[in-house]
Amino acid sequence: MTVTALDPRTALAVIDLQAGIAAAPVQPHSGAEVVARSAELADAFRARGLPVVLVRVSFADDGADLVPGRTETARPGGARPEGWDEIVPELAGRPGDITVTKHNWGAFHGTGLDVQLRRRGVTQIVLTGIATSIGVESTARAAYEHGYHVTLATDAMSDMSPEAHLHSVERIFPRLGETGTTAEILELLAKTHG
C-alpha cells in the first residue's frame, strides 16, 4: 500500500462521472466499475462527514465556452445527447455534496473548486473518474500546484487507452501524490476517521 495518510479534512473529488462519459468504452476498468468504486468511496466519505465533490464537464451547443487555441485533434462540437452531462445516478442527488461544472480538462481553472475546498479546511484531495490521463490528471496536477496533498484511487479511474492510463498511474501520479486502490483508501479511511 503506497497511501500513507489521509488528513483530517480530506475531500473526495469525482471527475466527469456523468452519463455521456461513464457509458464510453474505457480501459483497463469499465465505466461501471469506476462508478461503483467511486460511489463506494463517496458513501464512506459522506458517512464520516467529509466533503464529496462531483465534477462535471459541460459545453454550450455552439461551443462558445470551449477553451480557445489551436489543436491537432478535432474538438467536440455540436449538440450532444440529452442528459450526457448529468452526474450518474449512483453519485448524484446527495445533500451536502459540492457540484462543480468545468469547461476544460481540469476541475480547478475557471471554477470555484479551490474556494469551496479551502472554506471547508480541506488539505487533501482523493481523486477518481474518467479519463485518467485527461480530467483526472489535469485536476491532480492543479491540486498539487495549489498545495493539496493528492491521493489517486487507481482502480476507480479509467481511460480511452490503457497505455494512457498506465502512463499516468506509473509515471505522473507518483510525482504528484500517492496512489492506492479503493480498498486501500477505504481501509486507511476507517483507521484514521473511525
Residue, then its C-alpha position, 0 to 999 in steps of 0.5 A: m500500500t503506497v497511501t500513507a495518510l489521509d488528513p483530517r479534512t480530506a475531500l473526495a473529488v469525482i471527475d466527469l462521472q456523468a452519463g455521456i462519459a461513464a457509458a464510453p468504452v474505457q480501459p483497463h476498468s469499465g465505466a461501471e466499475v469506476v462508478a461503483r468504486s467511486a460511489e463506494l468511496a463517496d458513501a464512506f466519505r459522506a458517512r464520516g462527514l467529509p466533503v464529496v465533490l462531483v465534477r462535471v464537464s459541460f459545453a454550450d451547443d455552439g461551443a462558445d465556452l470551449v477553451p480557445g487555441r489551436t489543436e491537432t485533434a478535432r474538438p467536440g462540437g455540436a449538440r450532444p445527447e440529452g442528459w450526457d452531462e448529468i452526474v450518474p445516478e449512483l453519485a448524484g442527488r446527495p445533500g451536502d455534496i459540492t457540484v462543480t461544472k468545468h469547461n476544460w480538462g481540469a476541475f480547478h481553472g475557471t471554477g470555484l473548486d479551490v474556494q469551496l475546498r479551502r472554506r471547508g479546511v480541506t488539505q487533501i484531495v482523493l481523486t477518481g473518474i474518467a479519463t485518467s490521463i485527461g480530467v483526472e490528471s489535469t485536476a491532480r496536477a492543479a491540486y498539487e500546484h495549489g498545495y493539496h496533498v493528492t491521493l489517486a484511487t487507481d482502480a476507480m479511474s479509467d481511460m480511452s487507452p490503457e497505455a494512457h492510463l498506465h502512463s499516468v498511474e506509473r509515471i505522473f501520479p507518483r510525482l504528484g501524490e500517492t496512489g492506492t486502490t479503493a480498498e486501500i483508501l477505504e481501509l486507511l479511511a476507517k483507521t484514521h476517521g473511525 
